[in-house]
Amino acid sequence: MPHVGVRRVNFLEEEAFSYGLADFLIGAYPDRMQSAAHGPDITIQLHFTA
């Protein structure tokens, strides 16, 4: 069990943040995007100018 000892409240806060970030990003387009693959790992970087 990877989440042993972690309170459920923490998950709810992270979930709310994730939904808020998703709502923001729906209307925002990155100024620049970079991606890289190293074996099974893939990294995507989105750069926004505020």
mmCIF entry with sequence, helices, sheets and N, C-alpha, C, O atoms, coordinates in Angstrom:
data_MODEL
# 
_entry.id   MODEL 
# 
_entity.id                         1 
_entity.type                       polymer 
_entity.pdbx_number_of_molecules   1 
# 
_entity_poly.entity_id                      1 
_entity_poly.type                           'polypeptide(L)' 
_entity_poly.nstd_linkage                   no 
_entity_poly.nstd_monomer                   no 
_entity_poly.pdbx_seq_one_letter_code       MPHVGVRRVNFLEEEAFSYGLADFLIGAYPDRMQSAAHGPDITIQLHFTA 
_entity_poly.pdbx_seq_one_letter_code_can   MPHVGVRRVNFLEEEAFSYGLADFLIGAYPDRMQSAAHGPDITIQLHFTA 
_entity_poly.pdbx_strand_id                 A 
# 
loop_
_entity_poly_seq.entity_id 
_entity_poly_seq.num 
_entity_poly_seq.mon_id 
_entity_poly_seq.hetero 
1 1  MET n 
1 2  PRO n 
1 3  HIS n 
1 4  VAL n 
1 5  GLY n 
1 6  VAL n 
1 7  ARG n 
1 8  ARG n 
1 9  VAL n 
1 10 ASN n 
1 11 PHE n 
1 12 LEU n 
1 13 GLU n 
1 14 GLU n 
1 15 GLU n 
1 16 ALA n 
1 17 PHE n 
1 18 SER n 
1 19 TYR n 
1 20 GLY n 
1 21 LEU n 
1 22 ALA n 
1 23 ASP n 
1 24 PHE n 
1 25 LEU n 
1 26 ILE n 
1 27 GLY n 
1 28 ALA n 
1 29 TYR n 
1 30 PRO n 
1 31 ASP n 
1 32 ARG n 
1 33 MET n 
1 34 GLN n 
1 35 SER n 
1 36 ALA n 
1 37 ALA n 
1 38 HIS n 
1 39 GLY n 
1 40 PRO n 
1 41 ASP n 
1 42 ILE n 
1 43 THR n 
1 44 ILE n 
1 45 GLN n 
1 46 LEU n 
1 47 HIS n 
1 48 PHE n 
1 49 THR n 
1 50 ALA n 
# 
_struct_asym.id          A 
_struct_asym.entity_id   1 
# 
_struct_conf.conf_type_id            HELX_P 
_struct_conf.id                      HELX_P1 
_struct_conf.pdbx_PDB_helix_id       AA1 
_struct_conf.beg_label_comp_id       ARG 
_struct_conf.beg_label_asym_id       A 
_struct_conf.beg_label_seq_id        8 
_struct_conf.pdbx_beg_PDB_ins_code   ? 
_struct_conf.end_label_comp_id       ILE 
_struct_conf.end_label_asym_id       A 
_struct_conf.end_label_seq_id        26 
_struct_conf.pdbx_end_PDB_ins_code   ? 
_struct_conf.beg_auth_comp_id        ARG 
_struct_conf.beg_auth_asym_id        A 
_struct_conf.beg_auth_seq_id         8 
_struct_conf.end_auth_comp_id        ILE 
_struct_conf.end_auth_asym_id        A 
_struct_conf.end_auth_seq_id         26 
_struct_conf.pdbx_PDB_helix_class    1 
_struct_conf.details                 ? 
_struct_conf.pdbx_PDB_helix_length   19 
# 
_struct_conf_type.id          HELX_P 
_struct_conf_type.criteria    ? 
_struct_conf_type.reference   ? 
# 
_struct_sheet.id               AA1 
_struct_sheet.type             ? 
_struct_sheet.number_strands   2 
_struct_sheet.details          ? 
# 
_struct_sheet_order.sheet_id     AA1 
_struct_sheet_order.range_id_1   1 
_struct_sheet_order.range_id_2   2 
_struct_sheet_order.offset       ? 
_struct_sheet_order.sense        anti-parallel 
# 
loop_
_struct_sheet_range.sheet_id 
_struct_sheet_range.id 
_struct_sheet_range.beg_label_comp_id 
_struct_sheet_range.beg_label_asym_id 
_struct_sheet_range.beg_label_seq_id 
_struct_sheet_range.pdbx_beg_PDB_ins_code 
_struct_sheet_range.end_label_comp_id 
_struct_sheet_range.end_label_asym_id 
_struct_sheet_range.end_label_seq_id 
_struct_sheet_range.pdbx_end_PDB_ins_code 
_struct_sheet_range.beg_auth_comp_id 
_struct_sheet_range.beg_auth_asym_id 
_struct_sheet_range.beg_auth_seq_id 
_struct_sheet_range.end_auth_comp_id 
_struct_sheet_range.end_auth_asym_id 
_struct_sheet_range.end_auth_seq_id 
AA1 1 ARG A 32 ? HIS A 38 ? ARG A 32 HIS A 38 
AA1 2 ASP A 41 ? HIS A 47 ? ASP A 41 HIS A 47 
# 
loop_
_atom_site.group_PDB 
_atom_site.id 
_atom_site.type_symbol 
_atom_site.label_atom_id 
_atom_site.label_alt_id 
_atom_site.label_comp_id 
_atom_site.label_asym_id 
_atom_site.label_entity_id 
_atom_site.label_seq_id 
_atom_site.pdbx_PDB_ins_code 
_atom_site.Cartn_x 
_atom_site.Cartn_y 
_atom_site.Cartn_z 
_atom_site.occupancy 
_atom_site.B_iso_or_equiv 
_atom_site.pdbx_formal_charge 
_atom_site.auth_seq_id 
_atom_site.auth_comp_id 
_atom_site.auth_asym_id 
_atom_site.auth_atom_id 
_atom_site.pdbx_PDB_model_num 
ATOM 1   N N  . MET A 1 1  ? 0.839  -1.188 0.000   1.00 0.00 ? 1  MET A N  1 
ATOM 2   C CA . MET A 1 1  ? 0.000  0.000  0.000   1.00 0.00 ? 1  MET A CA 1 
ATOM 3   C C  . MET A 1 1  ? 0.875  1.240  0.000   1.00 0.00 ? 1  MET A C  1 
ATOM 4   O O  . MET A 1 1  ? 1.512  1.529  1.013   1.00 0.00 ? 1  MET A O  1 
ATOM 5   N N  . PRO A 1 2  ? 0.932  1.980  -1.089  1.00 0.00 ? 2  PRO A N  1 
ATOM 6   C CA . PRO A 1 2  ? 1.821  3.137  -1.155  1.00 0.00 ? 2  PRO A CA 1 
ATOM 7   C C  . PRO A 1 2  ? 1.362  4.336  -0.347  1.00 0.00 ? 2  PRO A C  1 
ATOM 8   O O  . PRO A 1 2  ? 2.173  5.220  -0.070  1.00 0.00 ? 2  PRO A O  1 
ATOM 9   N N  . HIS A 1 3  ? 0.099  4.405  0.043   1.00 0.00 ? 3  HIS A N  1 
ATOM 10  C CA . HIS A 1 3  ? -0.426 5.595  0.711   1.00 0.00 ? 3  HIS A CA 1 
ATOM 11  C C  . HIS A 1 3  ? -0.742 5.342  2.181   1.00 0.00 ? 3  HIS A C  1 
ATOM 12  O O  . HIS A 1 3  ? -1.631 5.982  2.744   1.00 0.00 ? 3  HIS A O  1 
ATOM 13  N N  . VAL A 1 4  ? -0.035 4.428  2.795   1.00 0.00 ? 4  VAL A N  1 
ATOM 14  C CA . VAL A 1 4  ? -0.265 4.120  4.203   1.00 0.00 ? 4  VAL A CA 1 
ATOM 15  C C  . VAL A 1 4  ? 0.179  5.305  5.049   1.00 0.00 ? 4  VAL A C  1 
ATOM 16  O O  . VAL A 1 4  ? 1.280  5.822  4.859   1.00 0.00 ? 4  VAL A O  1 
ATOM 17  N N  . GLY A 1 5  ? -0.646 5.730  5.960   1.00 0.00 ? 5  GLY A N  1 
ATOM 18  C CA . GLY A 1 5  ? -0.304 6.815  6.865   1.00 0.00 ? 5  GLY A CA 1 
ATOM 19  C C  . GLY A 1 5  ? -0.585 8.207  6.320   1.00 0.00 ? 5  GLY A C  1 
ATOM 20  O O  . GLY A 1 5  ? -0.378 9.189  7.033   1.00 0.00 ? 5  GLY A O  1 
ATOM 21  N N  . VAL A 1 6  ? -1.045 8.323  5.094   1.00 0.00 ? 6  VAL A N  1 
ATOM 22  C CA . VAL A 1 6  ? -1.365 9.623  4.518   1.00 0.00 ? 6  VAL A CA 1 
ATOM 23  C C  . VAL A 1 6  ? -2.854 9.879  4.728   1.00 0.00 ? 6  VAL A C  1 
ATOM 24  O O  . VAL A 1 6  ? -3.702 9.046  4.409   1.00 0.00 ? 6  VAL A O  1 
ATOM 25  N N  . ARG A 1 7  ? -3.142 11.048 5.271   1.00 0.00 ? 7  ARG A N  1 
ATOM 26  C CA . ARG A 1 7  ? -4.550 11.356 5.553   1.00 0.00 ? 7  ARG A CA 1 
ATOM 27  C C  . ARG A 1 7  ? -5.321 11.617 4.271   1.00 0.00 ? 7  ARG A C  1 
ATOM 28  O O  . ARG A 1 7  ? -4.757 12.121 3.300   1.00 0.00 ? 7  ARG A O  1 
ATOM 29  N N  . ARG A 1 8  ? -6.583 11.284 4.257   1.00 0.00 ? 8  ARG A N  1 
ATOM 30  C CA . ARG A 1 8  ? -7.458 11.487 3.099   1.00 0.00 ? 8  ARG A CA 1 
ATOM 31  C C  . ARG A 1 8  ? -7.591 12.962 2.747   1.00 0.00 ? 8  ARG A C  1 
ATOM 32  O O  . ARG A 1 8  ? -7.778 13.300 1.578   1.00 0.00 ? 8  ARG A O  1 
ATOM 33  N N  . VAL A 1 9  ? -7.498 13.850 3.740   1.00 0.00 ? 9  VAL A N  1 
ATOM 34  C CA . VAL A 1 9  ? -7.617 15.293 3.506   1.00 0.00 ? 9  VAL A CA 1 
ATOM 35  C C  . VAL A 1 9  ? -6.558 15.749 2.513   1.00 0.00 ? 9  VAL A C  1 
ATOM 36  O O  . VAL A 1 9  ? -6.840 16.585 1.655   1.00 0.00 ? 9  VAL A O  1 
ATOM 37  N N  . ASN A 1 10 ? -5.346 15.215 2.613   1.00 0.00 ? 10 ASN A N  1 
ATOM 38  C CA . ASN A 1 10 ? -4.276 15.595 1.689   1.00 0.00 ? 10 ASN A CA 1 
ATOM 39  C C  . ASN A 1 10 ? -4.656 15.250 0.262   1.00 0.00 ? 10 ASN A C  1 
ATOM 40  O O  . ASN A 1 10 ? -4.393 16.033 -0.651  1.00 0.00 ? 10 ASN A O  1 
ATOM 41  N N  . PHE A 1 11 ? -5.267 14.100 0.051   1.00 0.00 ? 11 PHE A N  1 
ATOM 42  C CA . PHE A 1 11 ? -5.677 13.713 -1.290  1.00 0.00 ? 11 PHE A CA 1 
ATOM 43  C C  . PHE A 1 11 ? -6.742 14.655 -1.831  1.00 0.00 ? 11 PHE A C  1 
ATOM 44  O O  . PHE A 1 11 ? -6.704 15.011 -3.009  1.00 0.00 ? 11 PHE A O  1 
ATOM 45  N N  . LEU A 1 12 ? -7.679 15.062 -1.005  1.00 0.00 ? 12 LEU A N  1 
ATOM 46  C CA . LEU A 1 12 ? -8.738 15.966 -1.445  1.00 0.00 ? 12 LEU A CA 1 
ATOM 47  C C  . LEU A 1 12 ? -8.167 17.324 -1.830  1.00 0.00 ? 12 LEU A C  1 
ATOM 48  O O  . LEU A 1 12 ? -8.615 17.922 -2.808  1.00 0.00 ? 12 LEU A O  1 
ATOM 49  N N  . GLU A 1 13 ? -7.190 17.821 -1.082  1.00 0.00 ? 13 GLU A N  1 
ATOM 50  C CA . GLU A 1 13 ? -6.562 19.095 -1.404  1.00 0.00 ? 13 GLU A CA 1 
ATOM 51  C C  . GLU A 1 13 ? -5.799 18.998 -2.722  1.00 0.00 ? 13 GLU A C  1 
ATOM 52  O O  . GLU A 1 13 ? -5.872 19.908 -3.547  1.00 0.00 ? 13 GLU A O  1 
ATOM 53  N N  . GLU A 1 14 ? -5.075 17.916 -2.923  1.00 0.00 ? 14 GLU A N  1 
ATOM 54  C CA . GLU A 1 14 ? -4.333 17.730 -4.167  1.00 0.00 ? 14 GLU A CA 1 
ATOM 55  C C  . GLU A 1 14 ? -5.281 17.585 -5.351  1.00 0.00 ? 14 GLU A C  1 
ATOM 56  O O  . GLU A 1 14 ? -5.003 18.091 -6.438  1.00 0.00 ? 14 GLU A O  1 
ATOM 57  N N  . GLU A 1 15 ? -6.393 16.899 -5.144  1.00 0.00 ? 15 GLU A N  1 
ATOM 58  C CA . GLU A 1 15 ? -7.378 16.716 -6.210  1.00 0.00 ? 15 GLU A CA 1 
ATOM 59  C C  . GLU A 1 15 ? -7.996 18.062 -6.591  1.00 0.00 ? 15 GLU A C  1 
ATOM 60  O O  . GLU A 1 15 ? -8.167 18.352 -7.775  1.00 0.00 ? 15 GLU A O  1 
ATOM 61  N N  . ALA A 1 16 ? -8.327 18.874 -5.602  1.00 0.00 ? 16 ALA A N  1 
ATOM 62  C CA . ALA A 1 16 ? -8.904 20.196 -5.881  1.00 0.00 ? 16 ALA A CA 1 
ATOM 63  C C  . ALA A 1 16 ? -7.894 21.058 -6.636  1.00 0.00 ? 16 ALA A C  1 
ATOM 64  O O  . ALA A 1 16 ? -8.263 21.764 -7.575  1.00 0.00 ? 16 ALA A O  1 
ATOM 65  N N  . PHE A 1 17 ? -6.629 21.007 -6.235  1.00 0.00 ? 17 PHE A N  1 
ATOM 66  C CA . PHE A 1 17 ? -5.590 21.766 -6.942  1.00 0.00 ? 17 PHE A CA 1 
ATOM 67  C C  . PHE A 1 17 ? -5.470 21.295 -8.379  1.00 0.00 ? 17 PHE A C  1 
ATOM 68  O O  . PHE A 1 17 ? -5.365 22.113 -9.293  1.00 0.00 ? 17 PHE A O  1 
ATOM 69  N N  . SER A 1 18 ? -5.486 19.988 -8.588  1.00 0.00 ? 18 SER A N  1 
ATOM 70  C CA . SER A 1 18 ? -5.359 19.434 -9.941  1.00 0.00 ? 18 SER A CA 1 
ATOM 71  C C  . SER A 1 18 ? -6.503 19.887 -10.834 1.00 0.00 ? 18 SER A C  1 
ATOM 72  O O  . SER A 1 18 ? -6.284 20.246 -11.991 1.00 0.00 ? 18 SER A O  1 
ATOM 73  N N  . TYR A 1 19 ? -7.724 19.874 -10.304 1.00 0.00 ? 19 TYR A N  1 
ATOM 74  C CA . TYR A 1 19 ? -8.865 20.329 -11.100 1.00 0.00 ? 19 TYR A CA 1 
ATOM 75  C C  . TYR A 1 19 ? -8.773 21.820 -11.400 1.00 0.00 ? 19 TYR A C  1 
ATOM 76  O O  . TYR A 1 19 ? -9.101 22.244 -12.508 1.00 0.00 ? 19 TYR A O  1 
ATOM 77  N N  . GLY A 1 20 ? -8.334 22.621 -10.438 1.00 0.00 ? 20 GLY A N  1 
ATOM 78  C CA . GLY A 1 20 ? -8.176 24.048 -10.664 1.00 0.00 ? 20 GLY A CA 1 
ATOM 79  C C  . GLY A 1 20 ? -7.112 24.332 -11.713 1.00 0.00 ? 20 GLY A C  1 
ATOM 80  O O  . GLY A 1 20 ? -7.291 25.198 -12.569 1.00 0.00 ? 20 GLY A O  1 
ATOM 81  N N  . LEU A 1 21 ? -6.015 23.607 -11.646 1.00 0.00 ? 21 LEU A N  1 
ATOM 82  C CA . LEU A 1 21 ? -4.949 23.775 -12.639 1.00 0.00 ? 21 LEU A CA 1 
ATOM 83  C C  . LEU A 1 21 ? -5.436 23.365 -14.016 1.00 0.00 ? 21 LEU A C  1 
ATOM 84  O O  . LEU A 1 21 ? -5.143 24.042 -15.002 1.00 0.00 ? 21 LEU A O  1 
ATOM 85  N N  . ALA A 1 22 ? -6.171 22.274 -14.100 1.00 0.00 ? 22 ALA A N  1 
ATOM 86  C CA . ALA A 1 22 ? -6.710 21.821 -15.387 1.00 0.00 ? 22 ALA A CA 1 
ATOM 87  C C  . ALA A 1 22 ? -7.653 22.864 -15.974 1.00 0.00 ? 22 ALA A C  1 
ATOM 88  O O  . ALA A 1 22 ? -7.613 23.124 -17.177 1.00 0.00 ? 22 ALA A O  1 
ATOM 89  N N  . ASP A 1 23 ? -8.503 23.465 -15.139 1.00 0.00 ? 23 ASP A N  1 
ATOM 90  C CA . ASP A 1 23 ? -9.417 24.509 -15.620 1.00 0.00 ? 23 ASP A CA 1 
ATOM 91  C C  . ASP A 1 23 ? -8.644 25.704 -16.158 1.00 0.00 ? 23 ASP A C  1 
ATOM 92  O O  . ASP A 1 23 ? -9.019 26.280 -17.180 1.00 0.00 ? 23 ASP A O  1 
ATOM 93  N N  . PHE A 1 24 ? -7.573 26.076 -15.478 1.00 0.00 ? 24 PHE A N  1 
ATOM 94  C CA . PHE A 1 24 ? -6.752 27.196 -15.941 1.00 0.00 ? 24 PHE A CA 1 
ATOM 95  C C  . PHE A 1 24 ? -6.087 26.867 -17.270 1.00 0.00 ? 24 PHE A C  1 
ATOM 96  O O  . PHE A 1 24 ? -6.077 27.696 -18.179 1.00 0.00 ? 24 PHE A O  1 
ATOM 97  N N  . LEU A 1 25 ? -5.537 25.677 -17.389 1.00 0.00 ? 25 LEU A N  1 
ATOM 98  C CA . LEU A 1 25 ? -4.774 25.317 -18.582 1.00 0.00 ? 25 LEU A CA 1 
ATOM 99  C C  . LEU A 1 25 ? -5.651 25.096 -19.814 1.00 0.00 ? 25 LEU A C  1 
ATOM 100 O O  . LEU A 1 25 ? -5.156 25.151 -20.940 1.00 0.00 ? 25 LEU A O  1 
ATOM 101 N N  . ILE A 1 26 ? -6.932 24.849 -19.616 1.00 0.00 ? 26 ILE A N  1 
ATOM 102 C CA . ILE A 1 26 ? -7.830 24.680 -20.760 1.00 0.00 ? 26 ILE A CA 1 
ATOM 103 C C  . ILE A 1 26 ? -7.831 25.946 -21.626 1.00 0.00 ? 26 ILE A C  1 
ATOM 104 O O  . ILE A 1 26 ? -7.890 25.855 -22.852 1.00 0.00 ? 26 ILE A O  1 
ATOM 105 N N  . GLY A 1 27 ? -7.767 27.115 -20.999 1.00 0.00 ? 27 GLY A N  1 
ATOM 106 C CA . GLY A 1 27 ? -7.815 28.359 -21.748 1.00 0.00 ? 27 GLY A CA 1 
ATOM 107 C C  . GLY A 1 27 ? -6.455 28.990 -21.992 1.00 0.00 ? 27 GLY A C  1 
ATOM 108 O O  . GLY A 1 27 ? -6.378 30.079 -22.560 1.00 0.00 ? 27 GLY A O  1 
ATOM 109 N N  . ALA A 1 28 ? -5.389 28.337 -21.580 1.00 0.00 ? 28 ALA A N  1 
ATOM 110 C CA . ALA A 1 28 ? -4.050 28.908 -21.742 1.00 0.00 ? 28 ALA A CA 1 
ATOM 111 C C  . ALA A 1 28 ? -3.221 28.022 -22.666 1.00 0.00 ? 28 ALA A C  1 
ATOM 112 O O  . ALA A 1 28 ? -3.260 26.795 -22.586 1.00 0.00 ? 28 ALA A O  1 
ATOM 113 N N  . TYR A 1 29 ? -2.481 28.672 -23.531 1.00 0.00 ? 29 TYR A N  1 
ATOM 114 C CA . TYR A 1 29 ? -1.604 27.943 -24.436 1.00 0.00 ? 29 TYR A CA 1 
ATOM 115 C C  . TYR A 1 29 ? -0.158 28.248 -24.075 1.00 0.00 ? 29 TYR A C  1 
ATOM 116 O O  . TYR A 1 29 ? 0.177  29.403 -23.813 1.00 0.00 ? 29 TYR A O  1 
ATOM 117 N N  . PRO A 1 30 ? 0.697  27.251 -24.054 1.00 0.00 ? 30 PRO A N  1 
ATOM 118 C CA . PRO A 1 30 ? 2.094  27.502 -23.687 1.00 0.00 ? 30 PRO A CA 1 
ATOM 119 C C  . PRO A 1 30 ? 2.811  28.329 -24.751 1.00 0.00 ? 30 PRO A C  1 
ATOM 120 O O  . PRO A 1 30 ? 2.523  28.221 -25.942 1.00 0.00 ? 30 PRO A O  1 
ATOM 121 N N  . ASP A 1 31 ? 3.753  29.158 -24.293 1.00 0.00 ? 31 ASP A N  1 
ATOM 122 C CA . ASP A 1 31 ? 4.583  29.925 -25.211 1.00 0.00 ? 31 ASP A CA 1 
ATOM 123 C C  . ASP A 1 31 ? 5.652  29.034 -25.838 1.00 0.00 ? 31 ASP A C  1 
ATOM 124 O O  . ASP A 1 31 ? 6.114  29.275 -26.953 1.00 0.00 ? 31 ASP A O  1 
ATOM 125 N N  . ARG A 1 32 ? 6.024  28.017 -25.103 1.00 0.00 ? 32 ARG A N  1 
ATOM 126 C CA . ARG A 1 32 ? 7.042  27.099 -25.585 1.00 0.00 ? 32 ARG A CA 1 
ATOM 127 C C  . ARG A 1 32 ? 6.816  25.726 -24.960 1.00 0.00 ? 32 ARG A C  1 
ATOM 128 O O  . ARG A 1 32 ? 6.348  25.632 -23.825 1.00 0.00 ? 32 ARG A O  1 
ATOM 129 N N  . MET A 1 33 ? 7.139  24.676 -25.682 1.00 0.00 ? 33 MET A N  1 
ATOM 130 C CA . MET A 1 33 ? 6.990  23.318 -25.177 1.00 0.00 ? 33 MET A CA 1 
ATOM 131 C C  . MET A 1 33 ? 8.253  22.533 -25.501 1.00 0.00 ? 33 MET A C  1 
ATOM 132 O O  . MET A 1 33 ? 8.798  22.645 -26.599 1.00 0.00 ? 33 MET A O  1 
ATOM 133 N N  . GLN A 1 34 ? 8.715  21.743 -24.544 1.00 0.00 ? 34 GLN A N  1 
ATOM 134 C CA . GLN A 1 34 ? 9.856  20.862 -24.751 1.00 0.00 ? 34 GLN A CA 1 
ATOM 135 C C  . GLN A 1 34 ? 9.472  19.468 -24.283 1.00 0.00 ? 34 GLN A C  1 
ATOM 136 O O  . GLN A 1 34 ? 8.732  19.309 -23.312 1.00 0.00 ? 34 GLN A O  1 
ATOM 137 N N  . SER A 1 35 ? 9.975  18.471 -24.974 1.00 0.00 ? 35 SER A N  1 
ATOM 138 C CA . SER A 1 35 ? 9.739  17.109 -24.530 1.00 0.00 ? 35 SER A CA 1 
ATOM 139 C C  . SER A 1 35 ? 11.016 16.304 -24.701 1.00 0.00 ? 35 SER A C  1 
ATOM 140 O O  . SER A 1 35 ? 11.844 16.594 -25.565 1.00 0.00 ? 35 SER A O  1 
ATOM 141 N N  . ALA A 1 36 ? 11.157 15.292 -23.865 1.00 0.00 ? 36 ALA A N  1 
ATOM 142 C CA . ALA A 1 36 ? 12.330 14.422 -23.921 1.00 0.00 ? 36 ALA A CA 1 
ATOM 143 C C  . ALA A 1 36 ? 11.923 13.033 -23.452 1.00 0.00 ? 36 ALA A C  1 
ATOM 144 O O  . ALA A 1 36 ? 11.060 12.884 -22.587 1.00 0.00 ? 36 ALA A O  1 
ATOM 145 N N  . ALA A 1 37 ? 12.551 12.024 -24.032 1.00 0.00 ? 37 ALA A N  1 
ATOM 146 C CA . ALA A 1 37 ? 12.304 10.640 -23.629 1.00 0.00 ? 37 ALA A CA 1 
ATOM 147 C C  . ALA A 1 37 ? 13.643 9.990  -23.281 1.00 0.00 ? 37 ALA A C  1 
ATOM 148 O O  . ALA A 1 37 ? 14.602 10.045 -24.052 1.00 0.00 ? 37 ALA A O  1 
ATOM 149 N N  . HIS A 1 38 ? 13.681 9.378  -22.109 1.00 0.00 ? 38 HIS A N  1 
ATOM 150 C CA . HIS A 1 38 ? 14.863 8.656  -21.647 1.00 0.00 ? 38 HIS A CA 1 
ATOM 151 C C  . HIS A 1 38 ? 14.387 7.287  -21.172 1.00 0.00 ? 38 HIS A C  1 
ATOM 152 O O  . HIS A 1 38 ? 13.893 7.144  -20.054 1.00 0.00 ? 38 HIS A O  1 
ATOM 153 N N  . GLY A 1 39 ? 14.540 6.289  -22.031 1.00 0.00 ? 39 GLY A N  1 
ATOM 154 C CA . GLY A 1 39 ? 14.046 4.959  -21.700 1.00 0.00 ? 39 GLY A CA 1 
ATOM 155 C C  . GLY A 1 39 ? 12.542 5.009  -21.543 1.00 0.00 ? 39 GLY A C  1 
ATOM 156 O O  . GLY A 1 39 ? 11.844 5.511  -22.425 1.00 0.00 ? 39 GLY A O  1 
ATOM 157 N N  . PRO A 1 40 ? 12.026 4.495  -20.429 1.00 0.00 ? 40 PRO A N  1 
ATOM 158 C CA . PRO A 1 40 ? 10.561 4.491  -20.233 1.00 0.00 ? 40 PRO A CA 1 
ATOM 159 C C  . PRO A 1 40 ? 10.012 5.818  -19.706 1.00 0.00 ? 40 PRO A C  1 
ATOM 160 O O  . PRO A 1 40 ? 8.797  5.988  -19.607 1.00 0.00 ? 40 PRO A O  1 
ATOM 161 N N  . ASP A 1 41 ? 10.901 6.761  -19.367 1.00 0.00 ? 41 ASP A N  1 
ATOM 162 C CA . ASP A 1 41 ? 10.463 8.038  -18.795 1.00 0.00 ? 41 ASP A CA 1 
ATOM 163 C C  . ASP A 1 41 ? 10.318 9.092  -19.875 1.00 0.00 ? 41 ASP A C  1 
ATOM 164 O O  . ASP A 1 41 ? 11.174 9.225  -20.750 1.00 0.00 ? 41 ASP A O  1 
ATOM 165 N N  . ILE A 1 42 ? 9.225  9.838  -19.807 1.00 0.00 ? 42 ILE A N  1 
ATOM 166 C CA . ILE A 1 42 ? 8.962  10.922 -20.740 1.00 0.00 ? 42 ILE A CA 1 
ATOM 167 C C  . ILE A 1 42 ? 8.721  12.183 -19.922 1.00 0.00 ? 42 ILE A C  1 
ATOM 168 O O  . ILE A 1 42 ? 7.972  12.170 -18.945 1.00 0.00 ? 42 ILE A O  1 
ATOM 169 N N  . THR A 1 43 ? 9.367  13.273 -20.334 1.00 0.00 ? 43 THR A N  1 
ATOM 170 C CA . THR A 1 43 ? 9.201  14.554 -19.665 1.00 0.00 ? 43 THR A CA 1 
ATOM 171 C C  . THR A 1 43 ? 8.634  15.552 -20.672 1.00 0.00 ? 43 THR A C  1 
ATOM 172 O O  . THR A 1 43 ? 9.129  15.673 -21.792 1.00 0.00 ? 43 THR A O  1 
ATOM 173 N N  . ILE A 1 44 ? 7.594  16.260 -20.255 1.00 0.00 ? 44 ILE A N  1 
ATOM 174 C CA . ILE A 1 44 ? 7.006  17.327 -21.071 1.00 0.00 ? 44 ILE A CA 1 
ATOM 175 C C  . ILE A 1 44 ? 7.052  18.596 -20.233 1.00 0.00 ? 44 ILE A C  1 
ATOM 176 O O  . ILE A 1 44 ? 6.542  18.628 -19.113 1.00 0.00 ? 44 ILE A O  1 
ATOM 177 N N  . GLN A 1 45 ? 7.667  19.644 -20.781 1.00 0.00 ? 45 GLN A N  1 
ATOM 178 C CA . GLN A 1 45 ? 7.735  20.924 -20.104 1.00 0.00 ? 45 GLN A CA 1 
ATOM 179 C C  . GLN A 1 45 ? 6.929  21.943 -20.902 1.00 0.00 ? 45 GLN A C  1 
ATOM 180 O O  . GLN A 1 45 ? 7.153  22.133 -22.098 1.00 0.00 ? 45 GLN A O  1 
ATOM 181 N N  . LEU A 1 46 ? 5.996  22.589 -20.226 1.00 0.00 ? 46 LEU A N  1 
ATOM 182 C CA . LEU A 1 46 ? 5.199  23.650 -20.841 1.00 0.00 ? 46 LEU A CA 1 
ATOM 183 C C  . LEU A 1 46 ? 5.647  24.958 -20.205 1.00 0.00 ? 46 LEU A C  1 
ATOM 184 O O  . LEU A 1 46 ? 5.644  25.084 -18.980 1.00 0.00 ? 46 LEU A O  1 
ATOM 185 N N  . HIS A 1 47 ? 6.030  25.927 -21.021 1.00 0.00 ? 47 HIS A N  1 
ATOM 186 C CA . HIS A 1 47 ? 6.521  27.213 -20.539 1.00 0.00 ? 47 HIS A CA 1 
ATOM 187 C C  . HIS A 1 47 ? 5.471  28.283 -20.834 1.00 0.00 ? 47 HIS A C  1 
ATOM 188 O O  . HIS A 1 47 ? 5.035  28.460 -21.971 1.00 0.00 ? 47 HIS A O  1 
ATOM 189 N N  . PHE A 1 48 ? 5.078  28.997 -19.760 1.00 0.00 ? 48 PHE A N  1 
ATOM 190 C CA . PHE A 1 48 ? 4.088  30.062 -19.886 1.00 0.00 ? 48 PHE A CA 1 
ATOM 191 C C  . PHE A 1 48 ? 4.719  31.381 -19.464 1.00 0.00 ? 48 PHE A C  1 
ATOM 192 O O  . PHE A 1 48 ? 5.431  31.430 -18.460 1.00 0.00 ? 48 PHE A O  1 
ATOM 193 N N  . THR A 1 49 ? 4.473  32.434 -20.202 1.00 0.00 ? 49 THR A N  1 
ATOM 194 C CA . THR A 1 49 ? 4.921  33.756 -19.841 1.00 0.00 ? 49 THR A CA 1 
ATOM 195 C C  . THR A 1 49 ? 3.734  34.500 -19.229 1.00 0.00 ? 49 THR A C  1 
ATOM 196 O O  . THR A 1 49 ? 2.700  34.696 -19.869 1.00 0.00 ? 49 THR A O  1 
ATOM 197 N N  . ALA A 1 50 ? 3.911  34.902 -17.989 1.00 0.00 ? 50 ALA A N  1 
ATOM 198 C CA . ALA A 1 50 ? 2.804  35.574 -17.289 1.00 0.00 ? 50 ALA A CA 1 
ATOM 199 C C  . ALA A 1 50 ? 2.930  37.074 -17.399 1.00 0.00 ? 50 ALA A C  1 
ATOM 200 O O  . ALA A 1 50 ? 2.091  37.804 -16.873 1.00 0.00 ? 50 ALA A O  1 
# 
